[in-house]
Amino acid sequence: MAAHRSPFVVALLIALVSAPALAAPPRPTRTAPAPAAAVAAPDAATTTVAAPAPAKPGHIIVVADADGLVAQVAGALHGLKQGENRFEVKAGAHTVVVQTKKGAKVGSYDVTVAAEGEATIKVATVGTLSLNVADGGALEVDGKKIKAKDGVASTSVSAGKHSVVVKRPGYFGTKGDLEVMAGTRVSIDPAMEKFKGGNTTLAWVGVLGGSALVLGAVLIEAFADADALGGDATRWALVGVGAAGFVGGTILMKDILKKENNPPVHPGTIKAKLSMATKGAHVAFRF
């Protein structure tokens, strides 16, 4: 009996021993954590902001009416020649200061230059004096005779006061001072006093009377009895007096005409008017 039960008992014991293990929940399996997702590098083509391209430069053109000037452009000093002077500058606002080589300020000019654009500055340091001389007049400025062209005597002068002499046939010459502004044209229109060089009556008496006496002596010789009229002494007396009268009258007339064509110069009033001005000159002259 004991021999028949032994296998059964053994099987039961095995079942009891293994039952708790089979009934227990499965133990969780530990797994390695998943690696963090890699962060993608930014795309430089789509996220980088390109620096703006620098503005292209422009030019300042300084037009000077004389040599010997200096301009301060974009912080640098430049000598100017008469005519156009071109300087490359950055686009934007600029102040150009112009002065003489001795440091006297001529002017300050504000300009704005666009990219690849140009800004022009006109620098005026001289003015112009002119006189209509179609009637035979003449003009002297600071002791220098001014040549006429097409009936007008004209000259360029530095800004400031100048000594002017105006002459016209038959008038007293007039001398005075004129103030000339840079960049202006001043037309002289002086008030002049009539001048008479002398009495021409006496001159005409000498010329015509002397000629008549000489002619009388010739007629006596040709058509009259010379002996009845005093002979050779009379004829030579007529010729001598006539010649003296003619020569004297001619000299007197020549002197009168010379004085009328080149009359004395008196201090007086020089009238003038501003006939043309550049930008910035706004005062009308009347001297």
C-alpha positions as CSV (number, residue, x, y, z in Angstrom):
1,M,0.0,0.0,0.0
2,A,2.8,2.3,0.9
3,A,4.5,1.4,-2.3
4,H,1.5,2.4,-4.4
5,R,1.1,5.8,-2.8
6,S,4.7,7.0,-3.1
7,P,4.5,8.3,-6.7
8,F,1.3,10.2,-6.0
9,V,2.7,11.8,-3.0
10,V,5.8,12.9,-4.8
11,A,3.7,14.4,-7.6
12,L,1.5,16.3,-5.1
13,L,4.5,17.8,-3.4
14,I,6.0,18.9,-6.6
15,A,2.7,20.6,-7.6
16,L,2.5,22.4,-4.3
17,V,6.0,23.6,-4.5
18,S,5.7,24.9,-8.0
19,A,2.2,26.5,-7.7
20,P,3.3,29.8,-6.0
21,A,5.9,30.4,-8.6
22,L,3.4,29.8,-11.4
23,A,0.8,32.0,-9.6
24,A,3.1,35.0,-9.0
25,P,2.9,37.9,-11.5
26,P,5.8,38.1,-14.0
27,R,8.7,40.2,-12.7
28,P,9.1,43.4,-15.0
29,T,12.1,43.4,-17.2
30,R,14.5,46.4,-16.8
31,T,15.4,47.9,-20.2
32,A,18.0,50.6,-21.0
33,P,16.4,54.1,-21.5
34,A,16.1,55.1,-25.1
35,P,18.7,57.7,-26.1
36,A,17.5,61.3,-26.3
37,A,16.6,62.3,-29.8
38,A,19.4,64.2,-31.5
39,V,18.6,68.0,-32.0
40,A,19.0,68.8,-35.6
41,A,21.4,71.6,-36.4
42,P,19.8,74.7,-37.7
43,D,19.8,75.2,-41.5
44,A,22.2,78.2,-42.0
45,A,20.7,78.9,-45.4
46,T,17.2,79.6,-43.9
47,T,18.0,81.1,-40.5
48,T,21.1,83.3,-40.9
49,V,20.3,87.0,-41.6
50,A,22.7,88.4,-44.2
51,A,24.4,91.8,-43.4
52,P,23.1,94.7,-45.6
53,A,25.3,95.6,-48.5
54,P,27.1,98.9,-48.0
55,A,25.6,101.9,-49.8
56,K,27.4,102.9,-53.0
57,P,29.2,106.2,-52.8
58,G,28.2,109.4,-54.6
59,H,30.1,112.5,-55.7
60,I,30.2,116.2,-54.6
61,I,31.2,118.6,-57.4
62,V,32.6,121.9,-56.3
63,V,32.6,124.5,-59.1
64,A,35.0,127.4,-58.2
65,D,35.3,130.6,-60.1
66,A,38.9,131.1,-59.2
67,D,42.1,129.3,-58.3
68,G,43.7,129.3,-54.8
69,L,40.8,128.0,-52.7
70,V,40.7,125.1,-50.3
71,A,37.7,122.9,-49.5
72,Q,37.0,120.7,-46.5
73,V,35.1,117.7,-47.9
74,A,34.2,114.7,-45.7
75,G,36.8,115.7,-43.1
76,A,39.7,116.1,-45.6
77,L,41.2,119.3,-47.1
78,H,41.5,119.6,-50.9
79,G,42.9,122.3,-53.1
80,L,40.5,123.7,-55.7
81,K,41.2,124.7,-59.2
82,Q,39.0,127.0,-61.3
83,G,36.2,125.0,-62.7
84,E,34.8,121.6,-61.6
85,N,36.4,119.7,-58.7
86,R,34.9,116.2,-58.2
87,F,35.1,114.3,-54.8
88,E,33.8,110.8,-54.0
89,V,31.9,110.6,-50.7
90,K,29.6,108.3,-48.8
91,A,25.9,108.7,-49.5
92,G,24.3,111.0,-46.9
93,A,24.4,114.6,-45.6
94,H,27.7,116.6,-45.9
95,T,28.9,120.1,-45.0
96,V,31.5,121.5,-47.3
97,V,33.6,124.5,-46.0
98,V,35.5,126.6,-48.5
99,Q,38.2,129.1,-47.6
100,T,41.2,130.9,-49.1
101,K,44.7,129.5,-48.7
102,K,45.2,132.2,-46.0
103,G,42.3,130.8,-44.0
104,A,39.7,133.4,-44.8
105,K,36.3,131.7,-45.0
106,V,34.5,131.9,-48.3
107,G,31.4,129.9,-47.4
108,S,29.8,126.8,-45.9
109,Y,27.5,124.6,-48.0
110,D,25.2,121.8,-46.9
111,V,24.4,119.1,-49.4
112,T,22.8,115.6,-49.4
113,V,24.3,113.0,-51.7
114,A,22.4,110.0,-52.9
115,A,24.0,106.6,-53.6
116,E,25.6,106.9,-57.0
117,G,24.3,110.4,-57.2
118,E,25.9,113.9,-57.5
119,A,25.5,117.2,-55.6
120,T,26.9,120.4,-57.1
121,I,28.1,123.4,-55.2
122,K,28.9,126.7,-56.9
123,V,31.5,128.8,-55.1
124,A,31.6,132.5,-56.0
125,T,34.5,134.7,-54.9
126,V,34.5,137.4,-57.7
127,G,32.1,139.8,-59.2
128,T,31.9,141.6,-62.5
129,L,31.9,145.3,-63.3
130,S,30.7,146.4,-66.7
131,L,30.1,149.7,-68.6
132,N,28.4,150.3,-71.9
133,V,31.1,152.2,-74.0
134,A,29.3,152.3,-77.3
135,D,29.2,156.1,-77.1
136,G,33.0,156.3,-76.8
137,G,33.2,155.9,-73.0
138,A,36.1,154.3,-71.1
139,L,36.4,152.4,-67.9
140,E,39.3,152.2,-65.4
141,V,39.2,149.9,-62.4
142,D,41.9,150.2,-59.7
143,G,44.0,152.2,-62.1
144,K,43.8,149.7,-64.9
145,K,42.2,150.5,-68.2
146,I,39.6,147.9,-69.2
147,K,39.4,146.9,-72.9
148,A,36.0,147.0,-74.5
149,K,34.4,144.2,-76.6
150,D,31.2,144.6,-78.6
151,G,30.6,148.0,-77.0
152,V,31.0,146.8,-73.4
153,A,34.0,147.2,-71.1
154,S,33.8,144.4,-68.5
155,T,36.2,142.9,-65.9
156,S,36.1,140.4,-63.1
157,V,37.1,141.7,-59.6
158,S,37.4,140.2,-56.2
159,A,34.6,140.9,-53.7
160,G,35.0,144.2,-51.9
161,K,35.5,147.9,-52.6
162,H,37.2,149.1,-55.9
163,S,38.2,152.4,-57.3
164,V,36.3,153.2,-60.5
165,V,36.9,155.9,-63.1
166,V,34.4,156.5,-65.9
167,K,35.1,158.7,-68.9
168,R,32.9,159.9,-71.8
169,P,33.5,162.4,-74.5
170,G,32.0,165.8,-73.7
171,Y,31.6,165.0,-69.9
172,F,33.8,165.4,-66.9
173,G,35.3,162.1,-65.9
174,T,33.9,160.7,-62.7
175,K,35.8,158.9,-60.0
176,G,34.4,157.0,-57.1
177,D,34.3,153.7,-55.2
178,L,32.0,150.7,-55.7
179,E,31.4,147.8,-53.4
180,V,31.1,144.5,-55.4
181,M,29.6,141.3,-54.0
182,A,30.9,137.9,-55.0
183,G,28.8,136.2,-57.6
184,T,27.2,139.5,-58.9
185,R,27.3,141.5,-62.1
186,V,27.2,145.3,-61.6
187,S,26.4,147.6,-64.5
188,I,27.7,151.1,-64.1
189,D,25.4,153.9,-65.0
190,P,27.1,157.1,-63.7
191,A,25.7,160.5,-63.5
192,M,28.1,162.8,-65.4
193,E,28.5,166.5,-65.8
194,K,28.6,168.1,-69.2
195,F,32.1,169.5,-70.1
196,K,33.0,172.2,-72.5
197,G,36.7,172.3,-73.3
198,G,36.6,176.0,-74.3
199,N,35.0,178.6,-76.6
200,T,35.4,177.4,-80.1
201,T,34.3,180.7,-81.6
202,L,37.8,182.2,-81.3
203,A,39.3,179.1,-82.8
204,W,37.0,179.2,-85.8
205,V,37.8,182.9,-86.2
206,G,41.5,182.1,-86.4
207,V,41.0,179.2,-88.8
208,L,38.5,180.8,-91.1
209,G,39.9,184.4,-90.9
210,G,43.5,183.3,-91.5
211,S,42.4,181.2,-94.4
212,A,40.6,184.2,-95.9
213,L,43.6,186.5,-95.6
214,V,45.9,184.0,-97.3
215,L,43.3,183.5,-100.1
216,G,43.0,187.4,-100.4
217,A,46.7,187.7,-101.0
218,V,46.6,185.0,-103.7
219,L,43.7,186.8,-105.4
220,I,45.4,190.1,-105.3
221,E,48.4,188.6,-107.0
222,A,46.3,187.0,-109.7
223,F,43.6,189.6,-110.5
224,A,44.5,193.0,-109.1
225,D,47.2,195.6,-109.5
226,A,49.5,194.6,-106.8
227,D,51.4,197.9,-106.9
228,A,48.2,199.9,-106.4
229,L,47.4,197.9,-103.3
230,G,50.8,198.3,-101.7
231,G,52.9,195.9,-103.6
232,D,54.6,192.8,-102.2
233,A,54.6,194.2,-98.7
234,T,50.8,194.1,-98.6
235,R,50.6,190.6,-100.0
236,W,53.2,189.2,-97.6
237,A,51.5,190.9,-94.7
238,L,48.2,189.3,-95.6
239,V,49.9,185.9,-96.0
240,G,51.7,186.3,-92.7
241,V,48.7,187.4,-90.7
242,G,46.5,184.8,-92.3
243,A,48.9,182.0,-91.7
244,A,49.3,183.0,-88.1
245,G,45.6,183.2,-87.6
246,F,45.1,179.8,-89.3
247,V,47.8,178.1,-87.2
248,G,46.6,179.7,-84.0
249,G,43.0,178.8,-84.6
250,T,43.9,175.2,-85.5
251,I,46.0,174.8,-82.3
252,L,43.2,176.2,-80.2
253,M,40.6,174.0,-81.8
254,K,42.8,170.9,-81.3
255,D,43.3,171.7,-77.7
256,I,39.5,172.2,-77.2
257,L,38.7,168.9,-78.8
258,K,41.4,167.1,-76.9
259,K,40.0,168.3,-73.6
260,E,36.5,167.3,-74.7
261,N,37.6,163.9,-75.7
262,N,39.6,163.4,-72.5
263,P,38.0,165.7,-69.9
264,P,39.3,166.3,-66.4
265,V,38.4,163.7,-63.8
266,H,36.5,164.9,-60.7
267,P,35.4,162.9,-57.6
268,G,31.8,162.2,-57.9
269,T,29.0,159.7,-57.5
270,I,29.2,156.4,-59.4
271,K,25.7,155.0,-60.0
272,A,25.4,151.3,-60.7
273,K,22.8,148.6,-60.6
274,L,22.9,144.9,-59.9
275,S,22.0,143.4,-63.3
276,M,22.6,139.7,-62.5
277,A,23.3,137.7,-59.3
278,T,23.9,134.1,-58.4
279,K,21.8,132.4,-55.7
280,G,22.2,134.1,-52.4
281,A,22.9,137.6,-53.7
282,H,19.7,139.5,-53.1
283,V,20.7,143.1,-52.5
284,A,20.1,145.6,-55.3
285,F,22.9,148.2,-55.6
286,R,22.4,151.9,-56.2
287,F,25.6,154.0,-55.6
